[in-house]
Amino acid sequence: MSTDPFLLNKSIARVIEAMRQRRGGDPSESSETSFLIYMKKYSRFYAKETNRRHVGQMPDQIIAERKEDWASNDDDIRRKHEELVKRFQNKLRLERMCVYCHTYNVDPETKICEGCGKTSSQLSEETCSSGRVAAAFNAVRTFYRENYRPLEALTAPSIIVETQYKVPLQKEWQTVMNVCDYLKKPELKTWILCDKDSGMRVEDLCNITGKELSPRFGTVLEQLRKGICPIHVRIIGEKTRTRGLGFYDTFFGEEAFRALQDFLPARPRRFFKHGKRAFETDFVRIQSVVNRELQKREKKGASVNYWNDFTPKSCRKWFSSEMKFAKVELKQEYVMGANVIVEYMMGHSVKRQEGAYIVEKLREHPEELMGIYKKAYPAIKFYP
């Protein structure tokens, strides 16, 4: 397997090493991939702004020039990199989504996608979200900091929560399952069933291997082979490893259980071959198929509501809303913390005192958490 030439830059390798060191030496596929994506974009931007042709070794050159510029007595030269990073953020905010590769890489002036190189005849209205801009800024800031040339007097951009994900109704989810069959996507169908059953973060579910160990029931694969349903999953989360409990508990219910039995090979290295970006693209395809059918109905005179923003996060949102509104009889000690229990199963941090008490009890007794899950499970089933 060939090594990405970008990783040959000492400045990039230093950041990757620092990221792994903070996690006890373990790699973080999603965090490292995200960092590399944004650093490649910044390197191309830097090369263009400084009239360079070759960007392969640009990261090392950026740090060398930062060191040289910082020694100048001219404030304009000393602050050159801060100004470049500001312009980089503004560029990201203006970029549009490419209709071909579904990435935010289209220059609104040239209409050329930086990712796939294709030219869009019509600009998409979708622009890069504030969250992506903030992620890019943090990647670049980390790059300078870990190479001992930190940026100064720059404030991280605020994240504006504005996206309302399309969360299908139960019958609409059944349509989604039919579209997965139509597209011949058994992996996608299984992933959706697992995510809506567990409420896991997209990255965590993409990285699941089956070796995740339950303190009561064995690994996920062992439970699957023994027929234990629901399957208890204890996730060492990428966002929780370095703080708090460092893990969260959730489950695969009967619909995910059956899908995994049908889909998985005997000894999988990990459950899903595809990553977050591939699944995001698949969700866009599902939305397109559904909207085509809705368009046909509209032409026949029916009133329709077209789908927008149908993403992998829609599954997690379904889990959250339906579980919280499920009518479940709880023990008196858990009644006041019903929503907290759902938040814990989704890997969210729990700060309130009563919530922390409930989580403390349930993490030591996953069989009790399983009982609560089984009672609420009918609310998140796709097929009654």
Order of alpha helices (4+ residues) and beta strands (2+ residues): alpha-alpha-alpha-alpha-alpha-beta-beta-alpha-alpha-alpha-alpha-beta-beta-alpha-beta-beta-alpha-alpha-alpha-alpha-alpha-alpha-alpha
